Amino acid sequence: QVQLQESGPGLVKPSGTLSLTCAVSGGSISSSNWWSWVRQPPGKGLEWIGEIYHSGSTNYNPSLKSRVTISVDKSKNQFSLKLSSVTAADTAVYYCAVLIAAAGTAPYWGQGTLVTVSS
Amino acid sequence: QSALTQPASVSGSPGQSITISCTGTSSDVGGYNYVSWYQQHPGKAPKLMIYDVSNRPSGVSNRFSGSKSGNTASLTISGLQAEDEADYYCSSYTSSSTPYVFGTGTKVTVL
């Protein structure tokens, strides 16, 4: 059973860069899945940020595209998120997830990590 | 890409059945069988309840079922229990500007 675990700083200063990593265990990041980042501001709904394939191909939410970079490290079986020029509006719980899994298997998510943007 | 439309709240008494709707367009819900439903308790990560419109992951109670008609997907909870009180979100693959879209969320209250 594949498990995802997010990690990274819980506090980022305004105008700084948010950096998170998602470690994949119990499976290979080189499988036929697109690996996503999703966020949820406190008290609000879910927002898809972007995704990456093991080849390095990416798709981003147009509303965040200018500030987002998602990368993959196959040697460490993990993928990462960088969000630049953050403001308080970027305060949220950030999840890594596979939203549509290969071969008709069930989607899966990490437990999420809260990132607060504050000075 | 606009969010899928869900009712803000749905309530029911223990033992009753309730249905949550998730309305999209032919570019998302209506066009693909990639609708998922998530349950989220306060402070917790979303938990997958239904995927690919009507498939239930291992370990999820058979009181939860999913269906789709046209551009609207539905989640039915039968035999409502106190533990079902939570927020519920739908999601769908979409051919629009982003490959995925989430619903607006529904708060389920057990009376």
Chai-1 contact restraints between the chains, C-beta under 6 A:
chainA,res_idxA,chainB,res_idxB,connection_type,confidence,min_distance_angstrom,max_distance_angstrom,comment,restraint_id
A,G45,B,G105,contact,1.0,0.0,6.0,A-B,restraint_1
A,L46,B,Y89,contact,1.0,0.0,6.0,A-B,restraint_2
A,L46,B,F102,contact,1.0,0.0,6.0,A-B,restraint_3
A,W48,B,T98,contact,1.0,0.0,6.0,A-B,restraint_4
A,W48,B,Y100,contact,1.0,0.0,6.0,A-B,restraint_5
A,N59,B,P99,contact,1.0,0.0,6.0,A-B,restraint_6
A,N61,B,T98,contact,1.0,0.0,6.0,A-B,restraint_7
A,P62,B,S97,contact,1.0,0.0,6.0,A-B,restraint_8
A,L99,B,Y100,contact,1.0,0.0,6.0,A-B,restraint_9
A,I100,B,Y34,contact,1.0,0.0,6.0,A-B,restraint_10
A,I100,B,Y93,contact,1.0,0.0,6.0,A-B,restraint_11
A,A106,B,Y51,contact,1.0,0.0,6.0,A-B,restraint_12
A,A106,B,P57,contact,1.0,0.0,6.0,A-B,restraint_13
A,P107,B,S36,contact,1.0,0.0,6.0,A-B,restraint_14
A,P107,B,L48,contact,1.0,0.0,6.0,A-B,restraint_15
A,P107,B,Y51,contact,1.0,0.0,6.0,A-B,restraint_16
A,W109,B,A45,contact,1.0,0.0,6.0,A-B,restraint_17
A,Q111,B,A45,contact,1.0,0.0,6.0,A-B,restraint_18
A,G112,B,A45,contact,1.0,0.0,6.0,A-B,restraint_19
